[in-house]
Amino acid sequence: MIGRLVIDGVRRSMEAHNKLGAGHREEVYQQAMLKKLPEAG
């Protein structure tokens, strides 16, 4: 169960990074992740 949650979290963080591209400040990626979390349920 925990492994699945970790994999899902990593997948979502990679999606956010791929969508935004490299070179942004960490806060930009954090905000993108926060917007995606409600979709995860």
N, C-alpha and C positions, 0 to 999 in steps of 0.2 A: 504493500500500500504506500509506504513512504517513498519507496523507489519510484513508483509511478508519479507521485507528486513532484519529486525532484526532476524527473525527466520532463514532465510537463512544464515546470518552471524554466528549465534550461531552454526548452524548445521555444517558449514564448519570448524569452530574452533574446534569443537568436533572431526570431522574427522581427522584433523591434529594431535590433541592430541592423539587420539587412534592409529593412524599410527606410531607416534614417541614413544609413551609410556611416562610414568611419569619420572620426575627427571631432565629434561633439563632446561637450563636457558630460561628465557622469550624470549630472542632474537631468539632462535632456533624455537620456535613456531611462532614468528612473521614472520620469513623468510619463513616458510612453508605456512603461510597464504598468503603472498605476491605472492608466486608461484601459489596459487590456484585462486587468484582474477581474472586473465584473463579468466578463465573458466566460471566465473559467468556472464560475459558479461557486 
